[in-house]
């Protein structure tokens, strides 16, 4: 792949961390090399239900966010507002008035001058991260197209929960593919790793043996790269790594909650948390149980476990719908 680019048009309610994650996802497509911010509006969009103006400074702020996450270009759509058709109200550097004496033009010009001064320090630079989150496109599509277990399961939203936890604590994250070398990382997180491709489980096991911390979640290790179930019990090829057996998977309507109960504190985690959507009914084999379900017929069964694999070097945590922000402080 020669060039990676994307168009950044967040909705008014898009979390800032979701935009940051998408920047990092673009950077990860070429193993950390810079990407292009191909499009953004300098002022406002035109296809949202409510097309608010970017307040003074916001365009510049979001442009620098892209640069900080690995962009080598900051570009706009469009240069001049069109007179007709569907995008005549889409923001532009040059407004319908046709001259440069506007707030948007001045702010765009200021950004350009600032970036020129920084180019020798920023162009082709790299982000250094010790935490990686696995994002696998085929895994996303397989979950999205799966007939069951729940229409409420959204792979991107689940990944974002973990990314946001690190973002809120100002910890840099690489978004990586399943083929990426793991040697540079201290922590690797693979949320909802439903599809385990050939060789990936072996790389994860070696990573943990070498002292890394691996975190995964419910609905992981279910199928291979052909979307065929790995027989022998969930989570398939990850079973000895995580030290559990998932006997069944309960899927409830999102308004139905169970509880995650900690009988003793685990870092910042203690007391009780809510969980919903999917519920792995697991048996601890070699894993240590850290928390259990608080309700339903599987009350008392493990919901959060930790397993050591390959000696004293590595550790692994298995999660299910736990409040993740406090957890990232203790990994």
C-alpha positions in Angstrom: 0.0 0.0 0.0 1.6 3.3 -1.1 -0.7 5.9 0.4 -3.2 5.9 3.2 -5.7 8.8 3.6 -9.1 9.5 5.1 -11.8 12.2 5.3 -12.5 13.5 8.8 -16.1 14.6 9.2 -17.2 13.8 12.8 -20.8 14.3 13.8 -21.6 16.8 16.6 -21.7 13.9 19.1 -18.7 12.0 17.9 -16.3 11.5 20.8 -12.9 13.2 20.3 -11.3 9.9 21.2 -13.1 8.2 18.3 -11.5 10.6 15.9 -8.2 10.0 17.5 -8.6 6.3 17.2 -9.4 6.6 13.5 -6.3 8.6 13.0 -4.3 5.9 14.7 -6.1 3.2 12.7 -5.0 5.0 9.4 -1.4 5.2 10.7 -1.5 1.5 11.6 -2.4 0.5 8.0 1.2 1.1 7.1 2.8 -0.1 10.3 3.1 3.3 11.8 4.1 5.3 8.8 2.4 8.7 8.3 -1.0 9.1 6.6 -2.8 11.9 4.8 -5.7 13.8 6.2 -7.3 14.2 2.8 -10.4 16.1 3.7 -12.0 18.1 6.5 -14.2 21.1 6.5 -12.7 24.4 7.5 -16.0 25.6 8.9 -19.1 23.3 8.6 -20.6 20.3 7.0 -23.9 20.2 5.1 -25.3 16.7 5.4 -25.7 16.4 9.1 -29.1 17.0 10.7 -27.6 20.1 12.4 -24.6 21.7 10.7 -23.0 23.8 13.4 -20.0 26.0 12.6 -16.7 25.0 13.9 -16.0 27.6 16.7 -12.9 29.8 16.4 -9.8 27.6 17.0 -11.6 24.2 16.6 -10.5 23.7 13.0 -6.9 24.4 14.0 -7.2 22.2 17.1 -8.6 19.2 15.1 -5.9 19.7 12.5 -3.2 19.5 15.1 -4.8 16.4 16.5 -4.4 14.7 13.1 -0.7 15.8 13.0 -0.1 14.5 16.5 -1.5 11.1 15.6 0.7 10.8 12.5 -0.7 12.9 9.6 1.8 14.4 7.2 -0.8 16.5 5.4 -3.7 18.6 6.5 -6.1 19.3 3.6 -9.6 20.7 3.1 -12.7 20.2 1.2 -13.4 22.5 -0.4 -11.3 25.5 -1.6 -14.2 27.5 -2.8 -17.9 27.1 -2.0 -19.8 25.9 -5.0 -22.8 27.9 -6.3 -25.1 24.9 -6.8 -25.8 21.2 -6.2 -25.8 19.3 -2.9 -22.6 20.8 -1.4 -23.3 24.5 -2.0 -23.6 24.9 1.8 -20.6 22.8 2.6 -17.8 24.9 4.2 -14.9 26.1 2.2 -11.7 28.2 2.6 -13.2 30.8 0.3 -16.8 31.7 1.1 -19.5 32.8 -1.4 -18.4 36.4 -0.8 -15.3 35.6 -2.8 -12.5 37.3 -0.9 -10.0 36.6 1.8 -11.4 38.9 4.5 -13.3 36.2 6.4 -12.8 34.4 9.7 -12.4 31.0 8.0 -9.9 32.1 5.4 -7.8 33.9 8.0 -7.8 30.9 10.4 -6.8 28.5 7.5 -4.0 30.8 6.4 -2.7 31.0 10.0 -2.7 27.2 10.2 -0.7 27.0 7.0 1.9 29.4 8.2 2.3 27.5 11.5 2.7 24.2 9.8 5.4 25.5 7.5 7.4 26.5 10.5 7.0 23.0 12.0 7.5 20.9 8.9 11.2 19.9 9.5 10.2 18.6 12.9 7.0 16.8 11.9 7.2 15.5 8.4 7.8 11.7 8.4 8.0 11.6 12.2 6.7 8.6 14.2 4.5 8.0 17.2 6.1 5.9 19.9 3.6 3.7 21.8 4.1 0.8 24.2 0.4 -0.2 24.0 -1.3 -1.8 21.0 -4.9 -2.6 20.2 -5.6 -5.2 17.5 -8.1 -4.1 14.9 -8.8 -6.7 12.3 -11.0 -5.8 9.3 -12.1 -9.3 8.4 -12.9 -9.9 12.1 -15.1 -6.8 12.0 -16.9 -8.0 8.8 -17.4 -11.5 10.2 -19.0 -10.2 13.4 -21.2 -7.7 11.4 -22.4 -10.4 9.1 -22.8 -13.1 11.7 -26.3 -14.5 12.2 -26.2 -14.2 16.0 -25.6 -14.0 18.8 -26.7 -10.4 19.1 -27.5 -7.5 16.8 -26.3 -5.1 19.5 -22.7 -6.2 19.3 -20.7 -3.5 17.5 -17.0 -4.3 17.0 -15.9 -0.7 16.5 -17.7 0.5 19.6 -16.2 -2.3 21.7 -12.7 -1.5 20.4 -13.2 2.2 21.1 -14.1 1.5 24.8 -10.6 0.2 25.3 -8.9 2.9 23.2 -10.9 5.6 25.1 -9.6 4.3 28.4 -6.0 4.9 27.4 -6.9 8.2 25.6 -8.4 9.6 28.8 -5.2 8.8 30.6 -3.0 10.3 27.9 -1.4 7.0 26.9 -0.3 6.6 23.3 -1.8 3.6 21.5 -0.9 1.9 18.2 -3.8 0.3 16.2 -2.3 -2.8 14.7 -3.2 -5.7 12.4 -3.0 -9.3 13.4 0.2 -9.7 11.3 2.1 -6.9 13.2 5.2 -7.7 15.1 4.4 -7.5 18.9 8.0 -7.2 20.2 8.0 -3.4 20.8 4.9 -3.5 23.0 4.3 -4.0 26.7 0.5 -4.4 26.4 -1.5 -5.9 23.5 -5.3 -5.7 23.7 -7.6 -7.6 21.3 -11.2 -6.8 22.0 -13.8 -9.3 20.7 -11.2 -11.3 18.8 -13.9 -13.5 17.3 -11.8 -14.6 14.4 -8.3 -16.0 15.1 -6.3 -16.3 11.9 -3.6 -18.8 11.3 -0.4 -18.1 13.3 -2.0 -15.3 15.4 -2.5 -17.3 18.5 1.1 -18.5 18.4 2.4 -14.9 18.1 0.2 -13.9 21.1 1.5 -16.8 23.1 5.1 -15.9 22.4 4.4 -12.3 23.3 3.2 -13.4 26.7 6.0 -15.8 27.2 8.4 -12.9 26.5 6.8 -10.9 29.4 4.0 -9.0 27.6 0.5 -8.5 29.0 -2.3 -9.6 26.7 -5.9 -8.5 27.2 -8.9 -10.0 25.4 -12.7 -10.1 26.0 -15.9 -12.0 25.6 -16.7 -13.6 22.2 -13.1 -14.3 21.4 -11.4 -17.4 19.8 -14.6 -18.6 18.2 -13.7 -19.2 14.6 -10.7 -19.4 12.2 -9.9 -17.2 9.2 -12.6 -19.1 7.2 -15.3 -18.3 9.7 -15.4 -21.9 10.7 -15.8 -22.7 14.4 -12.7 -24.0 16.1 -13.9 -27.2 17.8 -12.8 -28.3 21.2 -14.4 -25.5 23.2 -14.3 -21.7 23.3 -12.1 -19.7 23.1 -10.5 -22.2 20.7 -6.8 -21.6 20.0 -6.7 -19.1 22.9 -8.0 -21.6 25.5 -4.6 -22.5 27.1 -3.4 -18.9 26.8 -6.3 -17.5 28.8 -6.8 -20.5 31.0 -10.6 -20.8 30.7 -13.4 -22.7 28.9 -16.4 -20.7 27.8 -19.3 -23.3 27.9 -22.1 -21.0 26.7 -22.8 -17.5 25.5 -25.9 -15.7 26.8 -27.1 -12.8 24.6 -29.7 -10.4 26.2 -31.5 -7.3 25.0 -29.2 -4.3 25.9 -31.5 -3.0 28.6 -31.0 -6.1 30.6 -27.9 -6.0 32.8 -26.0 -8.4 35.0 -23.4 -7.4 37.6 -19.6 -7.9 37.8 -18.8 -8.5 41.5 -15.4 -8.1 43.0 -15.0 -9.8 46.3 -11.7 -8.1 46.8 -10.1 -5.1 45.2 -8.0 -5.5 42.0 -6.0 -2.3 41.6 -8.6 0.5 41.1 -11.4 -2.0 40.6 -13.6 -3.0 43.5 -17.3 -3.4 44.4 -19.8 -4.0 41.6 -20.1 -2.9 37.9 -22.8 -3.4 35.3 -22.4 -5.5 32.2 -24.7 -6.2 29.3 -25.1 -7.5 25.7 -23.1 -10.8 25.8 -22.2 -13.0 28.8 -19.7 -15.8 28.4 -20.4 -18.6 30.9 -16.9 -19.6 31.7 -15.0 -22.1 33.8 -11.6 -21.3 35.2 -9.1 -24.0 34.2 -5.7 -22.5 35.0 -6.9 -18.9 35.4 -7.4 -17.0 38.7 -10.9 -15.7 39.2 -10.9 -11.9 39.9 -14.7 -11.2 39.7 -17.9 -13.1 39.2 -21.4 -12.6 37.9 -23.9 -11.2 40.4 -27.2 -12.4 39.0 -29.1 -14.9 36.9 -28.6 -18.7 36.9 -24.8 -18.2 36.3 -24.4 -16.0 39.4 -21.0 -16.8 41.0 -19.5 -18.0 37.7 -16.2 -16.2 36.6 -16.5 -13.0 34.6 -13.0 -11.5 35.0 -10.0 -13.8 35.1 -6.2 -13.5 35.1 -3.9 -16.3 33.8 -0.1 -16.7 33.8 1.2 -18.4 30.7 4.7 -19.7 29.9 6.3 -19.2 33.3 6.6 -16.1 35.4 7.3 -13.7 32.6 3.9 -12.8 31.2 0.4 -12.3 32.5 -3.0 -12.2 30.8 -6.3 -10.8 31.7 -9.7 -11.9 30.3 -12.4 -9.3 30.4 -16.2 -9.1 29.9 -17.9 -5.8 29.8 -16.1 -4.4 32.8 -15.7 -0.6 33.3 -12.4 -0.4 31.6 -11.0 3.1 32.5 -9.8 2.2 36.0 -8.3 -1.0 34.6 -5.8 0.6 32.2 -4.1 2.2 35.2 -3.1 -1.1 36.6 -2.0 -3.0 33.5 
